Amino acid sequence: MSWTARSIPDQSGRSVVVTGANSGIGYVTARELARRGARVVLACRSEQRGAAALDRLLSQVPEARAELRLLDLADLASVREFADALPYRRLDLLVNNGGLMAVPYGRTTDGFETHLGVNHLGHFALTGLLLDRLAAAPRARVVTVASMAHFLSNIDMNDLGCERRYRPLLAYGASKTANLLFVRELAHRADREGLDLTVTSAHPGYARTELQAKGPRLAGRAGLERLTRLFTDVAGASADQGAAPVLYAATAPYVHGDSFYGPRILGVRGGPGPARRAPWARNDIAAAQLWAVSERLTGVTYGMK
């Protein structure tokens, strides 16, 4: 029998942060963890959409312990404010889910190319700022949501801002490669430090969420947006199915560090299982280089060797 949300072990007493929890994979992840007893923080950029998501979650899981806290991954000041204001001394699980896909060229508040800034650097900073609280919890986990789109593009250390040439889908793929390199390096450093921390990653396959259509909408390409929505409705799995690998990585008993999970059937559908990574997403030299650059760009240092 395939692993499903019903397989999630009891989460009572665990404190969880899920970024981008207002919709799609993030919302389902937050809802199912709350359903199993976790105290869940929905970390969202939009107060309006986040409040609507919280209301929906509480209507579906009336007994849930859940709250909304604002977090803009495109603004490092917001990331710091979120971490400083989080009242929990211990954090059992951080799900780095929030992100953008194939949006027009832009820059974050701090001047980073949008995909790199939101999908990687924002989460790099957030994880580092919450590391002490994660280290204080027994058997804590960090789950970063990546994508099979990382096969589209390696990162270019000499052009992280995509200034030479910008292609939205390739920039997205590069940011997902960065996610996997971050997971690899953090897992290795946590092991060397002797932390009781499992660092892992997952991808949802191709799920019916708003992620795919947002890029064409922001680019003003209404026809492409309609086609994207049509294809997603026909070919995509449900958000509940897409969230299964994330929930597996977050809660299954035998998950190990520096692992990657996704749907078993061609990486698109089916229950969660081990997923393939491109060779460049398993490159230890690149992972260490990206780590050093990320600490410099964000100003967040982990104090780990």
HUSUL-V961090 format. One line per field, one symbol per residue. ss: DSSP state (A for helix, B for strand, O for the rest). phi: phi as a letter, one per 30 degrees, with the letter a starting at -180 (. if undefined). psi: psi as a letter, one per 20 degrees, with the letter a starting at -180 (. if undefined). A space follows every 10 residues. Layout:
# HUSUL-V961090
ss: ???
phi: ???
psi: ???
This chain:
# HUSUL-V961090
ss: OOOOAAAOOO OOOOBBBBBO OOOAAAAAAA AAAAAOOOBB BBBBOOAAAA AAAAAAAAAA OOOOBBBBBB OOOOOAAAAA AAAAAOOOOO OOBBBBOOOO OOOOOOBOOO OOBAAAAAAA AAAAAAAAAA AAAAAOOOOB BBBBBOOAAA AAOOOOOOOO OOOOOOOAAA AAAAAAAAAA AAAAAAAAAA AAAOOOBBBB BBOOOOBOOO AAAAAAAAOO OAAAAAAAAA AAAAAOBOAA AAAAAAAAAA AOOOOOOOOB BBBBBOOOBB BBBBOOOOAA AAOAAAAAAA AAAAAAAAOO OOOOO
phi: .ddbedddde ceiccbcbdi cdahdddded dddddcjddc cdcbdcdddd dddddddddd beddcbbcbd bcddbddddd dddddddddb bdaccdcelb bhdeeabdec jdeedddddc dddedddddc ddddddcdhd bbccdcaddd ddaddcdcad dhddacbedd ddeddddeed ddeddddddd dddiddbccb babdiccdbd edddeedddi cddddddddd ddddcddddd dddedddddd bddcdcdhcb badddhibbj ddaecdbded dcdddddddd eddddddcic ccibc
psi: pqprhiiprp jpippqpoql jircgggggg ghhhhjiqop oooqgphghg hhggggghhh mhjqnqqppp poijohhhgg ggghipiphp phpponhqrq plrqprqrhj jqpggggghf hghggggghj ghhghipplq qpppobqiih ihprqohilh jlhgpooghh hgghhhgggh hgggghgghh ghikqmppor rrqjcoqnai ghihghghik ngghgggggg gghghqrqhg ghighghghh iqhkprqlrp qaqhokjgrr rqrqqqqqhi ikohghghgh ggghgghhjo qikq.
